[in-house]
Amino acid sequence: MRIAFFGDSYTEGTPFQTKDPEIWPNLIGKHLNAEVDNQYASGGSNRAIFRNICRYFQNNTCDLAIVMWSHYMRNEIHVNEEVYQIQPNSTSFPDKFVKKYYRDQNENAHWHDFIDHIWAVEKIITVPHFQGCCFPLEKPLNKPKNWFTLSMWEMMGPSTPCGHPEKFGHKNIYEYMVKHLQRCNLML
């Protein structure tokens, strides 16, 4: 059995190594005696996560997929053949550039782009799956079947200095997700 995980640095396991047995994707894999295929986009926007999903399912398959979206205002900028992930309070660009970028953005367009990604994934992923978000939703959302209602922020408890779950938080996330898999009859 193979489980594919899609998300940002929370799915990667930051600040721990992706192969660390105590990060939530690996705990789920161990619980289900499954191979883990972690397709994270570290610091990634939802466009990067969506791109990973599309590319993965063009050439691969799995028995279960778990998609944890990032904040809807994260984005990416293409400069000199490089792709940079950007978000409010980003440190990958000078602060004045980040503030100007977000001052000029249409927040509603970002929200609808986020919704479009969620609903497109419902068509792309034909294997058992569920979706959720790493951050609390700030607006009402018509959620697809098996939506994971808690955000990782709500489950993780105290965070590391970089704002990611401690090992205790990874264990909490894993436990909540296994309960969700059971509730949705997705345990294979």
C-alpha positions as a Markdown table, in Angstrom:
| # | Residue | x | y | z |
|---|---|---|---|---|
| 1 | Met | 0.0 | 0.0 | 0.0 |
| 2 | Arg | 1.2 | 3.5 | -0.8 |
| 3 | Ile | 0.0 | 6.8 | 0.6 |
| 4 | Ala | 0.9 | 10.1 | -1.2 |
| 5 | Phe | 1.0 | 13.2 | 0.9 |
| 6 | Phe | 0.8 | 16.7 | -0.7 |
| 7 | Gly | 1.4 | 20.0 | 1.2 |
| 8 | Asp | 3.9 | 22.6 | 2.2 |
| 9 | Ser | 6.6 | 22.6 | 4.9 |
| 10 | Tyr | 4.1 | 21.2 | 7.5 |
| 11 | Thr | 3.9 | 18.0 | 5.3 |
| 12 | Glu | 7.7 | 18.1 | 4.8 |
| 13 | Gly | 8.1 | 17.9 | 8.6 |
| 14 | Thr | 10.1 | 21.1 | 9.0 |
| 15 | Pro | 12.3 | 21.5 | 11.0 |
| 16 | Phe | 12.8 | 17.7 | 11.2 |
| 17 | Gln | 14.0 | 15.5 | 8.3 |
| 18 | Thr | 11.4 | 14.2 | 5.9 |
| 19 | Lys | 12.5 | 10.6 | 6.7 |
| 20 | Asp | 12.1 | 11.2 | 10.5 |
| 21 | Pro | 9.9 | 8.4 | 11.7 |
| 22 | Glu | 8.1 | 10.8 | 14.1 |
| 23 | Ile | 6.7 | 13.3 | 11.6 |
| 24 | Trp | 2.9 | 12.9 | 11.0 |
| 25 | Pro | 3.1 | 11.5 | 7.4 |
| 26 | Asn | 5.5 | 8.8 | 8.5 |
| 27 | Leu | 3.4 | 8.0 | 11.7 |
| 28 | Ile | 0.4 | 7.5 | 9.4 |
| 29 | Gly | 2.4 | 5.3 | 7.1 |
| 30 | Lys | 3.6 | 3.2 | 10.0 |
| 31 | His | 0.1 | 2.9 | 11.4 |
| 32 | Leu | -1.3 | 1.7 | 8.1 |
| 33 | Asn | 1.8 | -0.4 | 7.2 |
| 34 | Ala | 2.1 | 1.7 | 4.0 |
| 35 | Glu | 4.9 | 3.2 | 1.9 |
| 36 | Val | 5.0 | 7.0 | 2.3 |
| 37 | Asp | 5.4 | 9.1 | -0.8 |
| 38 | Asn | 5.9 | 12.7 | 0.6 |
| 39 | Gln | 5.3 | 15.2 | -2.3 |
| 40 | Tyr | 5.8 | 18.4 | -0.2 |
| 41 | Ala | 6.6 | 21.8 | -1.6 |
| 42 | Ser | 8.6 | 23.4 | 1.2 |
| 43 | Gly | 7.3 | 26.9 | 2.0 |
| 44 | Gly | 5.0 | 26.2 | -1.0 |
| 45 | Ser | 2.1 | 28.1 | -2.4 |
| 46 | Asn | -1.1 | 26.3 | -3.3 |
| 47 | Arg | 0.0 | 26.6 | -6.9 |
| 48 | Ala | 3.2 | 24.6 | -6.1 |
| 49 | Ile | 1.1 | 22.0 | -4.2 |
| 50 | Phe | -1.4 | 21.8 | -7.1 |
| 51 | Arg | 1.4 | 21.4 | -9.6 |
| 52 | Asn | 2.9 | 18.6 | -7.5 |
| 53 | Ile | -0.5 | 16.8 | -7.5 |
| 54 | Cys | -0.9 | 17.1 | -11.3 |
| 55 | Arg | 2.6 | 15.9 | -12.0 |
| 56 | Tyr | 2.4 | 13.1 | -9.6 |
| 57 | Phe | -0.9 | 11.6 | -10.9 |
| 58 | Gln | 0.3 | 12.0 | -14.5 |
| 59 | Asn | 2.9 | 9.3 | -13.9 |
| 60 | Asn | 2.1 | 7.6 | -10.6 |
| 61 | Thr | -0.7 | 6.2 | -8.5 |
| 62 | Cys | -1.3 | 5.5 | -4.8 |
| 63 | Asp | -3.9 | 3.8 | -2.7 |
| 64 | Leu | -4.6 | 6.9 | -0.6 |
| 65 | Ala | -3.9 | 10.6 | -1.0 |
| 66 | Ile | -3.8 | 13.3 | 1.7 |
| 67 | Val | -3.7 | 16.9 | 0.6 |
| 68 | Met | -3.0 | 19.7 | 3.1 |
| 69 | Trp | -3.3 | 23.1 | 1.4 |
| 70 | Ser | -1.3 | 26.1 | 2.5 |
| 71 | His | -2.6 | 29.6 | 3.3 |
| 72 | Tyr | -4.6 | 31.0 | 0.4 |
| 73 | Met | -2.5 | 34.2 | 0.2 |
| 74 | Arg | 0.8 | 32.3 | -0.4 |
| 75 | Asn | 1.9 | 32.8 | -3.9 |
| 76 | Glu | 4.9 | 32.3 | -6.2 |
| 77 | Ile | 7.0 | 34.8 | -8.2 |
| 78 | His | 9.1 | 33.9 | -11.2 |
| 79 | Val | 12.3 | 35.9 | -11.5 |
| 80 | Asn | 15.2 | 35.1 | -13.8 |
| 81 | Glu | 14.1 | 31.5 | -14.4 |
| 82 | Glu | 13.8 | 31.0 | -10.6 |
| 83 | Val | 10.6 | 30.4 | -8.7 |
| 84 | Tyr | 10.3 | 32.0 | -5.3 |
| 85 | Gln | 7.5 | 31.3 | -2.8 |
| 86 | Ile | 6.1 | 34.4 | -1.1 |
| 87 | Gln | 3.7 | 35.0 | 1.7 |
| 88 | Pro | 2.8 | 37.9 | 4.0 |
| 89 | Asn | 5.8 | 38.4 | 6.3 |
| 90 | Ser | 8.0 | 36.5 | 3.9 |
| 91 | Thr | 11.7 | 36.7 | 4.4 |
| 92 | Ser | 12.7 | 35.5 | 0.9 |
| 93 | Phe | 12.4 | 39.1 | -0.4 |
| 94 | Pro | 13.1 | 42.5 | 1.0 |
| 95 | Asp | 10.3 | 43.5 | 3.4 |
| 96 | Lys | 9.3 | 46.6 | 1.3 |
| 97 | Phe | 8.8 | 44.4 | -1.8 |
| 98 | Val | 6.6 | 41.9 | 0.2 |
| 99 | Lys | 4.5 | 44.7 | 1.6 |
| 100 | Lys | 4.0 | 46.3 | -1.8 |
| 101 | Tyr | 3.2 | 43.0 | -3.5 |
| 102 | Tyr | 0.5 | 42.2 | -1.0 |
| 103 | Arg | -0.8 | 45.8 | -0.9 |
| 104 | Asp | -1.6 | 45.5 | -4.6 |
| 105 | Gln | -3.1 | 42.0 | -4.5 |
| 106 | Asn | -6.8 | 41.2 | -4.9 |
| 107 | Glu | -7.5 | 39.0 | -1.9 |
| 108 | Asn | -10.8 | 37.8 | -3.3 |
| 109 | Ala | -9.0 | 36.5 | -6.4 |
| 110 | His | -6.5 | 34.5 | -4.3 |
| 111 | Trp | -9.4 | 33.0 | -2.3 |
| 112 | His | -11.2 | 31.9 | -5.5 |
| 113 | Asp | -8.0 | 30.5 | -6.9 |
| 114 | Phe | -7.7 | 28.5 | -3.7 |
| 115 | Ile | -11.2 | 27.2 | -4.1 |
| 116 | Asp | -10.6 | 26.3 | -7.7 |
| 117 | His | -7.5 | 24.2 | -6.7 |
| 118 | Ile | -9.6 | 22.3 | -4.1 |
| 119 | Trp | -12.4 | 21.4 | -6.5 |
| 120 | Ala | -10.0 | 20.6 | -9.4 |
| 121 | Val | -8.2 | 18.1 | -7.1 |
| 122 | Glu | -11.6 | 16.4 | -6.5 |
| 123 | Lys | -11.6 | 15.5 | -10.2 |
| 124 | Ile | -7.8 | 14.7 | -10.5 |
| 125 | Ile | -7.5 | 12.4 | -7.6 |
| 126 | Thr | -9.6 | 9.3 | -8.3 |
| 127 | Val | -8.2 | 7.2 | -5.4 |
| 128 | Pro | -9.5 | 7.5 | -1.9 |
| 129 | His | -8.4 | 10.8 | -0.5 |
| 130 | Phe | -9.1 | 13.8 | 1.7 |
| 131 | Gln | -8.1 | 17.4 | 1.7 |
| 132 | Gly | -7.6 | 20.0 | 4.5 |
| 133 | Cys | -5.6 | 23.2 | 5.2 |
| 134 | Cys | -2.6 | 23.9 | 7.3 |
| 135 | Phe | -4.0 | 27.2 | 8.4 |
| 136 | Pro | -7.5 | 28.1 | 9.8 |
| 137 | Leu | -9.9 | 29.1 | 7.0 |
| 138 | Glu | -10.7 | 32.8 | 7.1 |
| 139 | Lys | -13.8 | 32.6 | 4.9 |
| 140 | Pro | -16.7 | 30.1 | 4.5 |
| 141 | Leu | -15.9 | 27.3 | 2.1 |
| 142 | Asn | -18.1 | 24.8 | 0.3 |
| 143 | Lys | -16.1 | 21.8 | 1.4 |
| 144 | Pro | -15.7 | 18.7 | -0.7 |
| 145 | Lys | -16.4 | 15.2 | 0.6 |
| 146 | Asn | -14.0 | 14.0 | 3.4 |
| 147 | Trp | -12.7 | 17.5 | 4.1 |
| 148 | Phe | -10.5 | 17.6 | 7.2 |
| 149 | Thr | -12.1 | 20.4 | 9.2 |
| 150 | Leu | -9.2 | 21.1 | 11.7 |
| 151 | Ser | -6.1 | 23.0 | 10.5 |
| 152 | Met | -2.7 | 21.9 | 11.5 |
| 153 | Trp | -2.4 | 25.2 | 13.6 |
| 154 | Glu | -5.3 | 23.9 | 15.6 |
| 155 | Met | -3.8 | 20.5 | 16.2 |
| 156 | Met | -0.1 | 21.1 | 16.7 |
| 157 | Gly | 0.1 | 22.8 | 20.1 |
| 158 | Pro | 3.4 | 24.6 | 20.9 |
| 159 | Ser | 5.5 | 25.3 | 17.9 |
| 160 | Thr | 9.2 | 25.3 | 17.1 |
| 161 | Pro | 11.0 | 28.7 | 16.7 |
| 162 | Cys | 10.2 | 28.5 | 13.0 |
| 163 | Gly | 6.5 | 28.1 | 13.6 |
| 164 | His | 6.2 | 24.4 | 12.8 |
| 165 | Pro | 5.0 | 21.5 | 15.0 |
| 166 | Glu | 7.2 | 20.0 | 17.7 |
| 167 | Lys | 7.3 | 16.2 | 17.8 |
| 168 | Phe | 4.4 | 16.2 | 20.2 |
| 169 | Gly | 2.4 | 18.2 | 17.6 |
| 170 | His | 3.2 | 15.7 | 14.9 |
| 171 | Lys | 1.8 | 13.0 | 17.1 |
| 172 | Asn | -1.4 | 15.0 | 17.7 |
| 173 | Ile | -1.8 | 15.6 | 13.9 |
| 174 | Tyr | -1.3 | 11.9 | 13.2 |
| 175 | Glu | -3.9 | 10.9 | 15.8 |
| 176 | Tyr | -6.5 | 13.4 | 14.6 |
| 177 | Met | -5.9 | 12.3 | 11.0 |
| 178 | Val | -6.2 | 8.6 | 11.8 |
| 179 | Lys | -9.6 | 9.3 | 13.5 |
| 180 | His | -10.6 | 11.2 | 10.3 |
| 181 | Leu | -9.6 | 8.3 | 8.1 |
| 182 | Gln | -11.7 | 6.0 | 10.3 |
| 183 | Arg | -14.7 | 8.3 | 10.2 |
| 184 | Cys | -14.6 | 8.6 | 6.4 |
| 185 | Asn | -14.0 | 4.9 | 5.9 |
| 186 | Leu | -10.7 | 5.5 | 4.2 |
| 187 | Met | -8.7 | 3.0 | 6.3 |
| 188 | Leu | -7.4 | 0.6 | 3.7 |
